Amino acid sequence: MQMISRNPKTGIYRATPDYAHAMEVVRPERFLFLSGTMGLDEAGQAPATLDDQLALVWRNIRHILAEAEMSVDNIVRLTSYLRSAEYATANQQARLAALGQRPVPTTAIVVETLRPDWLIEIEVVAAG
């Protein structure tokens, strides 16, 4: 499998270093679609802080990927659902740390979560 970042140089706004407009996946054998994964512990409890929830959400994503014998290197697309626009920078930093600075197509959306203590949810598409 080969992943090719697609960022046109003209005719569209420029992609930033942490963002790709598109990811072409050449000859994948399989795809894995993760539901919105939250920063909850094994008991289903959300820590009080955004940083703790971000750490847990990425731990949970790694755990789900490992179940499919994949890693964060297999992520080709992700969507972050943030309870507040103020969380965008922390979310971006956590994503870049988790992906080793590898840009992927990503979208962040501000939403009202089902519970006020759920601050972040991330949906992932991985290919292998």
N, CA, C and O atoms as a DFTB+ gen file, in Angstrom:
512 C
 N C O
     1  1       0.845      -1.176       0.000
     2  2       0.000       0.000       0.000
     3  2       0.887       1.235       0.000
     4  3       1.938       1.273       0.641
     5  1       0.440       2.229      -0.728
     6  2       1.150       3.499      -0.795
     7  2       0.178       4.620      -0.479
     8  3      -0.969       4.597      -0.926
     9  1       0.633       5.606       0.292
    10  2      -0.178       6.781       0.601
    11  2       0.488       7.998      -0.036
    12  3       1.676       8.245       0.170
    13  1      -0.287       8.751      -0.809
    14  2       0.229       9.926      -1.497
    15  2      -0.608      11.132      -1.092
    16  3      -1.813      11.175      -1.343
    17  1       0.029      12.099      -0.473
    18  2      -0.643      13.334      -0.100
    19  2      -0.886      14.150      -1.367
    20  3       0.020      14.336      -2.180
    21  1      -2.111      14.633      -1.525
    22  2      -2.480      15.413      -2.715
    23  2      -2.832      16.836      -2.293
    24  3      -3.873      17.080      -1.683
    25  1      -1.938      17.774      -2.632
    26  2      -2.108      19.185      -2.302
    27  2      -1.817      20.023      -3.540
    28  3      -0.660      20.363      -3.787
    29  1      -2.851      20.371      -4.334
    30  2      -2.609      21.197      -5.524
    31  2      -1.887      22.489      -5.162
    32  3      -2.162      23.101      -4.130
    33  1      -0.976      22.886      -6.010
    34  2      -0.178      24.100      -5.764
    35  2      -0.889      25.369      -6.231
    36  3      -0.585      26.462      -5.753
    37  1      -1.850      25.228      -7.177
    38  2      -2.567      26.393      -7.688
    39  2      -4.060      26.085      -7.743
    40  3      -4.479      24.927      -7.740
    41  1      -4.851      27.159      -7.795
    42  2      -6.283      27.018      -7.971
    43  2      -7.065      26.711      -6.706
    44  3      -8.285      26.555      -6.759
    45  1      -6.389      26.622      -5.575
    46  2      -7.036      26.321      -4.294
    47  2      -6.164      26.905      -3.184
    48  3      -4.970      27.135      -3.377
    49  1      -6.756      27.136      -2.047
    50  2      -5.961      27.644      -0.928
    51  2      -4.903      26.624      -0.541
    52  3      -5.086      25.419      -0.716
    53  1      -3.813      27.117      -0.021
    54  2      -2.649      26.300       0.281
    55  2      -2.877      25.426       1.509
    56  3      -3.465      25.870       2.495
    57  1      -2.414      24.200       1.442
    58  2      -2.441      23.318       2.611
    59  2      -1.368      23.788       3.597
    60  3      -0.302      24.247       3.187
    61  1      -1.648      23.676       4.868
    62  2      -0.667      24.038       5.891
    63  2       0.222      22.824       6.175
    64  3      -0.120      21.712       5.772
    65  1       1.347      23.010       6.855
    66  2       2.262      21.887       7.095
    67  2       1.643      20.723       7.882
    68  3       2.123      19.593       7.798
    69  1       0.587      20.997       8.638
    70  2      -0.027      19.942       9.454
    71  2      -1.302      19.377       8.831
    72  3      -2.038      18.635       9.482
    73  1      -1.561      19.724       7.588
    74  2      -2.842      19.408       6.961
    75  2      -2.607      18.989       5.520
    76  3      -1.765      19.567       4.834
    77  1      -3.338      17.997       5.060
    78  2      -3.319      17.596       3.649
    79  2      -4.734      17.738       3.097
    80  3      -5.704      17.378       3.763
    81  1      -4.850      18.263       1.881
    82  2      -6.171      18.360       1.262
    83  2      -6.768      16.979       1.018
    84  3      -7.966      16.767       1.204
    85  1      -5.916      16.043       0.600
    86  2      -6.411      14.705       0.273
    87  2      -5.291      13.693       0.444
    88  3      -4.109      14.033       0.388
    89  1      -5.685      12.443       0.654
    90  2      -4.725      11.350       0.753
    91  2      -5.168      10.262      -0.221
    92  3      -6.234       9.667      -0.067
    93  1      -4.344      10.018      -1.207
    94  2      -4.610       8.922      -2.134
    95  2      -4.021       7.651      -1.528
    96  3      -2.859       7.631      -1.122
    97  1      -4.812       6.608      -1.469
    98  2      -4.359       5.323      -0.937
    99  2      -4.328       4.344      -2.114
   100  3      -5.361       3.988      -2.679
   101  1      -3.120       3.926      -2.459
   102  2      -2.921       3.056      -3.615
   103  2      -2.836       1.597      -3.157
   104  3      -1.990       1.242      -2.335
   105  1      -3.695       0.786      -3.683
   106  2      -3.757      -0.645      -3.426
   107  2      -3.836      -1.022      -1.946
   108  3      -3.020      -1.810      -1.468
   109  1      -4.791      -0.479      -1.227
   110  2      -4.966      -0.941       0.150
   111  2      -5.582      -2.341       0.150
   112  3      -6.359      -2.683      -0.742
   113  1      -5.243      -3.119       1.122
   114  2      -5.860      -4.435       1.272
   115  2      -7.125      -4.358       2.116
   116  3      -8.037      -5.172       1.973
   117  1      -7.162      -3.357       3.002
   118  2      -8.324      -3.242       3.879
   119  2      -8.429      -1.833       4.446
   120  3      -7.453      -1.083       4.480
   121  1      -9.625      -1.495       4.886
   122  2      -9.902      -0.223       5.561
   123  2     -10.472      -0.517       6.931
   124  3     -11.132      -1.535       7.139
   125  1     -10.212       0.384       7.863
   126  2     -10.776       0.302       9.202
   127  2     -11.412       1.655       9.500
   128  3     -10.750       2.689       9.414
   129  1     -12.690       1.648       9.849
   130  2     -13.424       2.876      10.157
   131  2     -13.703       2.884      11.652
   132  3     -14.437       2.033      12.153
   133  1     -13.121       3.842      12.366
   134  2     -13.356       3.965      13.808
   135  2     -14.518       4.904      14.047
   136  3     -14.596       5.974      13.443
   137  1     -15.421       4.503      14.928
   138  2     -16.485       5.420      15.347
   139  2     -15.842       6.586      16.062
   140  3     -14.633       6.598      16.296
   141  1     -16.640       7.546      16.400
   142  2     -16.121       8.618      17.227
   143  2     -15.586       8.024      18.515
   144  3     -16.336       7.445      19.300
   145  1     -14.282       8.170      18.731
   146  2     -13.620       7.619      19.909
   147  2     -13.403       8.752      20.892
   148  3     -12.915       9.822      20.529
   149  1     -13.768       8.509      22.135
   150  2     -13.699       9.566      23.140
   151  2     -12.568       9.330      24.124
   152  3     -11.998       8.241      24.194
   153  1     -12.257      10.363      24.876
   154  2     -11.238      10.295      25.913
   155  2     -11.833       9.799      27.218
   156  3     -11.851      10.515      28.219
   157  1     -12.317       8.572      27.196
   158  2     -12.910       7.966      28.381
   159  2     -12.009       6.831      28.852
   160  3     -11.361       6.165      28.045
   161  1     -11.974       6.615      30.173
   162  2     -11.188       5.509      30.702
   163  2     -11.957       4.198      30.561
   164  3     -13.059       4.179      30.012
   165  1     -11.378       3.099      31.058
   166  2     -12.009       1.788      30.889
   167  2     -13.368       1.689      31.573
   168  3     -14.194       0.860      31.193
   169  1     -13.602       2.520      32.570
   170  2     -14.893       2.530      33.259
   171  2     -15.897       3.449      32.563
   172  3     -17.034       3.585      33.015
   173  1     -15.475       4.083      31.458
   174  2     -16.366       4.979      30.727
   175  2     -16.440       6.376      31.313
   176  3     -17.364       7.133      31.017
   177  1     -15.456       6.719      32.155
   178  2     -15.438       8.032      32.798
   179  2     -14.513       8.988      32.042
   180  3     -13.452       8.597      31.557
   181  1     -14.938      10.240      31.954
   182  2     -14.140      11.275      31.304
   183  2     -13.332      12.024      32.354
   184  3     -13.898      12.499      33.338
   185  1     -12.014      12.141      32.165
   186  2     -11.235      12.994      33.068
   187  2     -11.720      14.440      32.957
   188  3     -12.389      14.807      31.991
   189  1     -11.382      15.235      33.932
   190  2     -11.885      16.611      33.986
   191  2     -11.227      17.545      32.982
   192  3     -11.843      18.530      32.573
   193  1      -9.986      17.263      32.572
   194  2      -9.274      18.231      31.735
   195  2      -9.217      17.794      30.277
   196  3      -9.266      16.604      29.964
   197  1      -9.114      18.773      29.402
   198  2      -8.975      18.510      27.975
   199  2      -7.704      17.723      27.695
   200  3      -7.733      16.760      26.928
   201  1      -6.582      18.116      28.307
   202  2      -5.324      17.412      28.059
   203  2      -5.427      15.941      28.433
   204  3      -4.923      15.083      27.708
   205  1      -6.069      15.639      29.548
   206  2      -6.225      14.242      29.957
   207  2      -7.140      13.489      28.990
   208  3      -6.897      12.321      28.686
   209  1      -8.180      14.147      28.512
   210  2      -9.065      13.495      27.537
   211  2      -8.354      13.284      26.202
   212  3      -8.554      12.256      25.554
   213  1      -7.534      14.233      25.787
   214  2      -6.779      14.061      24.549
   215  2      -5.798      12.897      24.664
   216  3      -5.647      12.116      23.725
   217  1      -5.140      12.781      25.800
   218  2      -4.215      11.655      26.005
   219  2      -4.972      10.333      25.930
   220  3      -4.507       9.379      25.307
   221  1      -6.133      10.283      26.563
   222  2      -6.934       9.053      26.553
   223  2      -7.504       8.744      25.177
   224  3      -7.512       7.585      24.762
   225  1      -7.980       9.758      24.466
   226  2      -8.559       9.483      23.149
   227  2      -7.504       8.878      22.234
   228  3      -7.797       7.944      21.487
   229  1      -6.275       9.397      22.282
   230  2      -5.227       8.840      21.428
   231  2      -4.777       7.470      21.915
   232  3      -4.406       6.624      21.101
   233  1      -4.801       7.231      23.217
   234  2      -4.515       5.881      23.727
   235  2      -5.585       4.915      23.229
   236  3      -5.275       3.808      22.787
   237  1      -6.848       5.340      23.305
   238  2      -7.955       4.497      22.857
   239  2      -7.883       4.216      21.353
   240  3      -8.138       3.093      20.918
   241  1      -7.538       5.227      20.568
   242  2      -7.395       5.040      19.123
   243  2      -6.280       4.037      18.837
   244  3      -6.451       3.136      18.016
   245  1      -5.134       4.193      19.515
   246  2      -4.030       3.237      19.316
   247  2      -4.461       1.816      19.667
   248  3      -4.100       0.860      18.980
   249  1      -5.230       1.689      20.732
   250  2      -5.700       0.373      21.181
   251  2      -6.618      -0.271      20.131
   252  3      -6.479      -1.455      19.825
   253  1      -7.541       0.502      19.593
   254  2      -8.451      -0.014      18.561
   255  2      -7.666      -0.381      17.305
   256  3      -7.901      -1.438      16.719
   257  1      -6.738       0.475      16.885
   258  2      -5.913       0.175      15.713
   259  2      -5.109      -1.111      15.922
   260  3      -5.014      -1.943      15.020
   261  1      -4.535      -1.269      17.114
   262  2      -3.737      -2.467      17.405
   263  2      -4.582      -3.729      17.311
   264  3      -4.090      -4.776      16.890
   265  1      -5.854      -3.636      17.699
   266  2      -6.759      -4.778      17.592
   267  2      -6.856      -5.256      16.139
   268  3      -7.059      -6.442      15.882
   269  1      -6.709      -4.325      15.195
   270  2      -6.754      -4.643      13.764
   271  2      -5.347      -4.784      13.177
   272  3      -5.176      -4.795      11.958
   273  1      -4.343      -4.891      14.053
   274  2      -2.946      -4.984      13.631
   275  2      -2.544      -3.797      12.763
   276  3      -1.891      -3.947      11.731
   277  1      -2.956      -2.610      13.215
   278  2      -2.592      -1.355      12.568
   279  2      -2.007      -0.428      13.624
   280  3      -2.015      -0.736      14.815
   281  1      -1.499       0.717      13.164
   282  2      -0.974       1.745      14.061
   283  2      -1.426       3.108      13.540
   284  3      -2.141       3.194      12.542
   285  1      -1.005       4.160      14.219
   286  2      -1.359       5.508      13.761
   287  2      -0.777       5.793      12.381
   288  3      -1.237       6.708      11.699
   289  1       0.225       5.027      11.959
   290  2       0.785       5.199      10.617
   291  2      -0.218       4.812       9.532
   292  3      -0.049       5.189       8.373
   293  1      -1.254       4.068       9.894
   294  2      -2.273       3.650       8.938
   295  2      -3.410       4.658       8.801
   296  3      -4.271       4.498       7.935
   297  1      -3.429       5.691       9.639
   298  2      -4.515       6.682       9.577
   299  2      -4.404       7.491       8.293
   300  3      -3.351       8.047       7.982
   301  1      -5.515       7.549       7.547
   302  2      -5.540       8.306       6.292
   303  2      -6.535       9.466       6.333
   304  3      -6.559      10.282       5.412
   305  1      -7.348       9.552       7.373
   306  2      -8.352      10.622       7.480
   307  2      -8.848      10.671       8.907
   308  3      -9.023       9.627       9.536
   309  1      -9.081      11.878       9.436
   310  2      -9.704      11.970      10.750
   311  2     -10.537      13.221      10.893
   312  3     -10.267      14.255      10.282
   313  1     -11.552      13.095      11.716
   314  2     -12.441      14.205      12.044
   315  2     -12.478      14.343      13.559
   316  3     -12.724      13.374      14.277
   317  1     -12.231      15.559      14.035
   318  2     -12.295      15.844      15.469
   319  2     -13.568      16.622      15.763
   320  3     -13.904      17.576      15.061
   321  1     -14.262      16.209      16.797
   322  2     -15.456      16.896      17.268
   323  2     -15.107      17.528      18.608
   324  3     -14.845      16.828      19.586
   325  1     -15.105      18.859      18.644
   326  2     -14.682      19.603      19.829
   327  2     -15.882      20.277      20.472
   328  3     -16.727      20.842      19.778
   329  1     -15.957      20.220      21.774
   330  2     -17.042      20.893      22.481
   331  2     -16.901      22.410      22.407
   332  3     -17.895      23.131      22.500
   333  1     -15.657      22.905      22.239
   334  2     -15.413      24.343      22.167
   335  2     -14.327      24.632      21.134
   336  3     -13.374      23.865      20.992
   337  1     -14.478      25.738      20.420
   338  2     -13.452      26.153      19.458
   339  2     -12.131      26.443      20.163
   340  3     -11.070      26.387      19.541
   341  1     -12.187      26.747      21.437
   342  2     -10.965      27.000      22.212
   343  2     -10.073      25.763      22.299
   344  3      -8.901      25.880      22.655
   345  1     -10.594      24.602      21.987
   346  2      -9.829      23.357      22.083
   347  2      -9.032      23.054      20.820
   348  3      -8.286      22.075      20.789
   349  1      -9.172      23.866      19.784
   350  2      -8.574      23.562      18.482
   351  2      -7.054      23.425      18.540
   352  3      -6.502      22.485      17.967
   353  1      -6.382      24.326      19.206
   354  2      -4.919      24.275      19.249
   355  2      -4.424      23.053      20.006
   356  3      -3.516      22.366      19.540
   357  1      -5.001      22.773      21.161
   358  2      -4.592      21.591      21.934
   359  2      -4.870      20.319      21.143
   360  3      -4.065      19.387      21.161
   361  1      -6.001      20.275      20.454
   362  2      -6.336      19.122      19.626
   363  2      -5.323      18.956      18.497
   364  3      -4.863      17.845      18.233
   365  1      -4.978      20.051      17.835
   366  2      -3.989      20.016      16.754
   367  2      -2.644      19.506      17.272
   368  3      -2.020      18.652      16.642
   369  1      -2.201      20.022      18.404
   370  2      -0.915      19.605      18.962
   371  2      -0.920      18.123      19.335
   372  3       0.062      17.422      19.094
   373  1      -2.008      17.644      19.915
   374  2      -2.108      16.231      20.278
   375  2      -2.106      15.353      19.022
   376  3      -1.475      14.296      18.999
   377  1      -2.816      15.799      17.978
   378  2      -2.854      15.044      16.724
   379  2      -1.472      14.964      16.105
   380  3      -1.045      13.886      15.693
   381  1      -0.762      16.087      16.030
   382  2       0.575      16.093      15.444
   383  2       1.541      15.227      16.241
   384  3       2.371      14.527      15.662
   385  1       1.436      15.270      17.560
   386  2       2.290      14.420      18.401
   387  2       1.971      12.949      18.155
   388  3       2.882      12.127      18.048
   389  1       0.694      12.613      18.065
   390  2       0.284      11.219      17.866
   391  2       0.698      10.697      16.497
   392  3       1.062       9.529      16.363
   393  1       0.645      11.553      15.481
   394  2       0.950      11.126      14.117
   395  2       2.401      11.369      13.728
   396  3       2.776      11.150      12.576
   397  1       3.223      11.818      14.672
   398  2       4.624      12.077      14.342
   399  2       4.778      13.185      13.319
   400  3       5.650      13.119      12.452
   401  1       3.942      14.195      13.415
   402  2       3.947      15.357      12.515
   403  2       3.471      15.037      11.101
   404  3       3.529      15.910      10.235
   405  1       3.000      13.815      10.834
   406  2       2.542      13.423       9.492
   407  2       1.199      14.081       9.196
   408  3       0.230      13.855       9.920
   409  1       1.129      14.897       8.136
   410  2      -0.153      15.533       7.807
   411  2      -1.112      14.547       7.146
   412  3      -0.717      13.764       6.281
   413  1      -2.360      14.596       7.560
   414  2      -3.421      13.803       6.938
   415  2      -4.617      14.723       6.720
   416  3      -4.705      15.773       7.357
   417  1      -5.530      14.355       5.840
   418  2      -6.752      15.139       5.714
   419  2      -7.497      15.109       7.053
   420  3      -7.740      14.041       7.613
   421  1      -7.846      16.263       7.544
   422  2      -8.492      16.351       8.843
   423  2      -9.499      17.487       8.861
   424  3      -9.347      18.490       8.164
   425  1     -10.521      17.307       9.668
   426  2     -11.537      18.332       9.866
   427  2     -11.809      18.420      11.354
   428  3     -11.871      17.400      12.040
   429  1     -11.971      19.625      11.851
   430  2     -12.373      19.826      13.244
   431  2     -13.709      20.561      13.231
   432  3     -13.878      21.563      12.536
   433  1     -14.641      20.051      14.000
   434  2     -15.985      20.605      14.052
   435  2     -16.339      20.882      15.507
   436  3     -16.072      20.058      16.381
   437  1     -16.932      22.023      15.764
   438  2     -17.399      22.349      17.104
   439  2     -18.839      21.873      17.219
   440  3     -19.691      22.221      16.401
   441  1     -19.100      21.069      18.254
   442  2     -20.419      20.460      18.435
   443  2     -20.838      20.521      19.901
   444  3     -20.020      20.759      20.789
   445  1     -22.099      20.306      20.126
   446  2     -22.571      20.094      21.486
   447  2     -22.572      18.581      21.707
   448  3     -23.351      17.857      21.088
   449  1     -21.705      18.119      22.582
   450  2     -21.616      16.692      22.844
   451  2     -22.810      16.232      23.675
   452  3     -23.529      17.045      24.256
   453  1     -23.011      14.917      23.724
   454  2     -24.158      14.380      24.441
   455  2     -24.100      14.653      25.941
   456  3     -25.131      14.763      26.604
   457  1     -22.891      14.759      26.460
   458  2     -22.708      15.105      27.875
   459  2     -21.707      16.246      27.969
   460  3     -20.742      16.266      27.205
   461  1     -21.899      17.182      28.865
   462  2     -20.999      18.337      28.937
   463  2     -19.569      17.991      29.355
   464  3     -18.657      18.779      29.107
   465  1     -19.352      16.828      29.986
   466  2     -17.992      16.462      30.396
   467  2     -17.231      15.758      29.271
   468  3     -16.041      15.486      29.435
   469  1     -17.863      15.455      28.146
   470  2     -17.185      14.889      26.984
   471  2     -16.683      16.057      26.131
   472  3     -17.479      16.737      25.484
   473  1     -15.381      16.289      26.127
   474  2     -14.812      17.468      25.506
   475  2     -14.301      17.241      24.076
   476  3     -14.196      18.188      23.298
   477  1     -13.986      15.997      23.735
   478  2     -13.371      15.691      22.445
   479  2     -13.822      14.312      21.990
   480  3     -13.987      13.403      22.804
   481  1     -14.020      14.163      20.696
   482  2     -14.303      12.875      20.091
   483  2     -13.608      12.874      18.732
   484  3     -13.657      13.871      18.012
   485  1     -12.961      11.764      18.377
   486  2     -12.230      11.700      17.123
   487  2     -12.659      10.469      16.342
   488  3     -12.689       9.354      16.861
   489  1     -12.991      10.706      15.071
   490  2     -13.385       9.658      14.141
   491  2     -12.226       9.450      13.165
   492  3     -11.654      10.418      12.664
   493  1     -11.877       8.184      12.896
   494  2     -10.688       7.874      12.105
   495  2     -11.013       6.897      10.985
   496  3     -11.852       6.009      11.138
   497  1     -10.335       7.075       9.858
   498  2     -10.298       6.074       8.798
   499  2      -8.834       5.665       8.649
   500  3      -7.947       6.506       8.497
   501  1      -8.606       4.359       8.698
   502  2      -7.250       3.817       8.526
   503  2      -7.262       2.840       7.363
   504  3      -8.294       2.246       7.050
   505  1      -6.114       2.678       6.727
   506  2      -5.978       1.749       5.612
   507  2      -4.717       0.928       5.785
   508  3      -3.711       1.400       6.314
   509  1      -4.795      -0.296       5.333
   510  2      -3.630      -1.175       5.468
   511  2      -3.479      -2.063       4.277
   512  3      -2.551      -2.869       4.221
